[in-house]
Amino acid sequence: MPLSPDQAAEITAQRAQTTPTRRVTSPGMEERLYTAHPVLDHGFVRVIDYMGDDAAICQAARVSYGKGTKSVSNDEGLIRYLMRHWHSTPFEMCEIKLHVKLPVFVARQWIRHRTANVNEYSARYSILDREFYIPAPDALAAQSTVNNQGRGELLEGEEAARVLEMLKSDAMRAYDHYEAMLSTEGQKGLARELARMNLPANIYTQWYWKVDLHNLFHFLRLRADVHAQYEIRVYAETICEIVADWVPAAFKAFEDYRMGGVNLSATALDCIRRMLKGEEVTQENSGMSKGEWREFEGVLGG
Ligand SMILES: Cc1cc2nc3c(=O)[nH]c(=O)nc-3n(C[C@H](O)[C@H](O)[C@H](O)COP(=O)(O)OP(=O)(O)OC[C@H]3O[C@@H](n4cnc5c(N)ncnc54)[C@H](O)[C@@H]3O)c2cc1C
């Protein structure tokens, strides 16, 4: 359960309030505001606040006095131009503030993105909830045999049951001991800041995370990618859906140039030119290593 009834009621009450404003608003984002979008078994992403829209990107790019927008197609063309030519600062004029609930091991990957502002739930001050990420059957997989940094075949039957049982019972046991160790009225016990060290990395934490659109796109490019770990990728995919509603033109350009596009080396580009001229290009005469060639073939094969 990502939300308690009290938390859900607080969100409903906040969503019921509206305030007239002269600031730009994005209709798609207004719909999303405050709602918790569930991710994994107990996690969520919800938008707490945002600044700007597609027009704000154009306004900054043109350093306009008024709204700065021209026709929709003109603005879309400008946004595509900015994205294509890595003219990134206009995208930094848009900001988003998210409330994210996520397992600690996902938070460790997420926090590596340094160009954001973070405030995390304090487990020195508060007692953590008994909530642990336990993978669904379709995410319970063995080590990949081809990729050292990935997973391969799904676990089934007795093997899946054995692993799940260990994950669940270890989490519960660690939490029972955490609770039993805490200082309470009847015992000296341990401070919250110390007792928490006994908890496993699949316990959930929460934070507010604020980032500008340029750096958010960088995060999404890396974390919504197929090479990212599933457990962070599902958060990135949820954020992608939110961003698509917030700044539709910018997100479309991002999908096209960054998510869907590829960077080619000069060597790879040369190979394509030779192929277009009808030359038979192989790994041996390409100038690329076996690994590079495999990835290059993957790009050409779609
Ligand atoms: C698939 C995948 C596997 C990974 N595997 C590992 C791993 O095995 N081990 C590991 O430790 N990490 C790993 N990482 C994390 C990765 O190395 C980066 O730390 C992470 O993706 C954040 O990227 P970033 O630094 O570009 O992002 P941000 O911190 O958001 O920075 C954005 C950009 O700002 C600039 N920038 C920010 N801070 C500085 C700075 N101090 N100095 C100079 N420029 C700066 C850089 O241009 C940077 O690209 C992995 C990431 C991915 C996506």
The ligand as an SDF file (V2000), in Angstrom:
LIG
                    3D

 53 58  0  0  0  0  0  0  0  0999 V2000
   23.4060    1.8900  -16.5620 C   0  0  0  0  0  0  0  0  0  0  0  0
   24.2330    2.5790  -15.5160 C   0  0  0  0  0  0  0  0  0  0  0  0
   25.2180    1.8790  -14.8120 C   0  0  0  0  0  0  0  0  0  0  0  0
   26.0000    2.5270  -13.8410 C   0  0  0  0  0  0  0  0  0  0  0  0
   26.9400    1.8150  -13.1480 N   0  0  0  0  0  0  0  0  0  0  0  0
   27.6680    2.4200  -12.1640 C   0  0  0  0  0  0  0  0  0  0  0  0
   28.6350    1.6980  -11.3970 C   0  0  0  0  0  0  0  0  0  0  0  0
   28.8630    0.5110  -11.6070 O   0  0  0  0  0  0  0  0  0  0  0  0
   29.3120    2.3510  -10.4120 N   0  0  0  0  0  0  0  0  0  0  0  0
   29.1150    3.6860  -10.1570 C   0  0  0  0  0  0  0  0  0  0  0  0
   29.7510    4.2300   -9.2580 O   0  0  0  0  0  0  0  0  0  0  0  0
   28.1970    4.3910  -10.8720 N   0  0  0  0  0  0  0  0  0  0  0  0
   27.4810    3.7950  -11.8580 C   0  0  0  0  0  0  0  0  0  0  0  0
   26.5380    4.5220  -12.5510 N   0  0  0  0  0  0  0  0  0  0  0  0
   26.3420    5.9470  -12.2150 C   0  0  0  0  0  0  0  0  0  0  0  0
   26.9770    6.8580  -13.2700 C   0  0  0  0  0  0  0  0  0  0  0  0
   28.3670    6.6660  -13.3530 O   0  0  0  0  0  0  0  0  0  0  0  0
   26.6760    8.3250  -12.9280 C   0  0  0  0  0  0  0  0  0  0  0  0
   27.2420    8.6250  -11.6640 O   0  0  0  0  0  0  0  0  0  0  0  0
   25.1860    8.6150  -12.8480 C   0  0  0  0  0  0  0  0  0  0  0  0
   24.5220    8.0950  -13.9770 O   0  0  0  0  0  0  0  0  0  0  0  0
   24.9620   10.1310  -12.7730 C   0  0  0  0  0  0  0  0  0  0  0  0
   25.3280   10.6890  -13.9930 O   0  0  0  0  0  0  0  0  0  0  0  0
   25.8840   12.1660  -14.1200 P   0  0  0  0  0  0  0  0  0  0  0  0
   27.1050   12.3240  -13.2800 O   0  0  0  0  0  0  0  0  0  0  0  0
   26.0170   12.4500  -15.5770 O   0  0  0  0  0  0  0  0  0  0  0  0
   24.6330   12.9940  -13.5440 O   0  0  0  0  0  0  0  0  0  0  0  0
   24.5690   14.3200  -12.6820 P   0  0  0  0  0  0  0  0  0  0  0  0
   25.2660   14.1560  -11.3810 O   0  0  0  0  0  0  0  0  0  0  0  0
   23.1300   14.7170  -12.6440 O   0  0  0  0  0  0  0  0  0  0  0  0
   25.3420   15.3610  -13.5130 O   0  0  0  0  0  0  0  0  0  0  0  0
   24.8500   15.8340  -14.7600 C   0  0  0  0  0  0  0  0  0  0  0  0
   26.0240   16.3980  -15.5240 C   0  0  0  0  0  0  0  0  0  0  0  0
   26.5250   17.5220  -14.7930 O   0  0  0  0  0  0  0  0  0  0  0  0
   27.9460   17.5430  -14.8650 C   0  0  0  0  0  0  0  0  0  0  0  0
   28.4760   17.4300  -13.4950 N   0  0  0  0  0  0  0  0  0  0  0  0
   27.7730   17.2610  -12.3620 C   0  0  0  0  0  0  0  0  0  0  0  0
   28.5830   17.2740  -11.3040 N   0  0  0  0  0  0  0  0  0  0  0  0
   29.8290   17.4510  -11.7730 C   0  0  0  0  0  0  0  0  0  0  0  0
   31.1010   17.5270  -11.1740 C   0  0  0  0  0  0  0  0  0  0  0  0
   31.2720   17.4740   -9.8550 N   0  0  0  0  0  0  0  0  0  0  0  0
   32.1620   17.6830  -11.9670 N   0  0  0  0  0  0  0  0  0  0  0  0
   32.0360   17.7720  -13.3090 C   0  0  0  0  0  0  0  0  0  0  0  0
   30.8550   17.7080  -13.9470 N   0  0  0  0  0  0  0  0  0  0  0  0
   29.7650   17.5480  -13.1880 C   0  0  0  0  0  0  0  0  0  0  0  0
   28.3660   16.3810  -15.7540 C   0  0  0  0  0  0  0  0  0  0  0  0
   28.4410   16.8210  -17.0730 O   0  0  0  0  0  0  0  0  0  0  0  0
   27.1980   15.4260  -15.6340 C   0  0  0  0  0  0  0  0  0  0  0  0
   27.0560   14.5630  -16.7440 O   0  0  0  0  0  0  0  0  0  0  0  0
   25.7600    3.9080  -13.5450 C   0  0  0  0  0  0  0  0  0  0  0  0
   24.7800    4.6010  -14.2560 C   0  0  0  0  0  0  0  0  0  0  0  0
   24.0120    3.9660  -15.2100 C   0  0  0  0  0  0  0  0  0  0  0  0
   22.9490    4.7370  -15.9420 C   0  0  0  0  0  0  0  0  0  0  0  0
  1  2  1  0
  2  3  1  0
  2 52  2  0
  3  4  2  0
  4  5  1  0
  4 50  1  0
  5  6  2  0
  6  7  1  0
  6 13  1  0
  7  8  2  0
  7  9  1  0
  9 10  1  0
 10 11  2  0
 10 12  1  0
 12 13  2  0
 13 14  1  0
 14 15  1  0
 14 50  1  0
 15 16  1  0
 16 17  1  0
 16 18  1  0
 18 19  1  0
 18 20  1  0
 20 21  1  0
 20 22  1  0
 22 23  1  0
 23 24  1  0
 24 25  2  0
 24 26  1  0
 24 27  1  0
 27 28  1  0
 28 29  2  0
 28 30  1  0
 28 31  1  0
 31 32  1  0
 32 33  1  0
 33 34  1  0
 33 48  1  0
 34 35  1  0
 35 36  1  0
 35 46  1  0
 36 37  1  0
 36 45  1  0
 37 38  2  0
 38 39  1  0
 39 40  1  0
 39 45  2  0
 40 41  1  0
 40 42  2  0
 42 43  1  0
 43 44  2  0
 44 45  1  0
 46 47  1  0
 46 48  1  0
 48 49  1  0
 50 51  2  0
 51 52  1  0
 52 53  1  0
M  END
$$$$
